[in-house]
Amino acid sequence: MKDNMDRDIPYVSKELCAYLRERFSLPNLLRAIEDEDSTADRSLGALEGINLIIEELEGICTMQEERDGIRG
């Protein structure tokens, strides 16, 4: 099995990461949760999942910048 360095990882732009951070900011998420009938555990799980995905994309973006010499 190949590790992450051997896979073809699609390009992740810094603008996409910034957009997702803003779109899924805590205030925006809290407003969305207020509109739903969900439990606290489910809401917390959703917040955690969204944050993990964005952090992974930011990590890919950083890796690409380092590889391309944009980030030192």
Sequence and secondary structure as in RCSB ss.txt:
>XXXX:A:sequence
MKDNMDRDIPYVSKELCAYLRERFSLPNLLRAIEDEDSTADRSLGALEGINLIIEELEGICTMQEERDGIRG
>XXXX:A:secstr
   GGGS      HHHHHHHHHHT HHHHHHHHHTS   HHHHHHHHHHHHHHHHHHHHHHHHHHHHTTS  
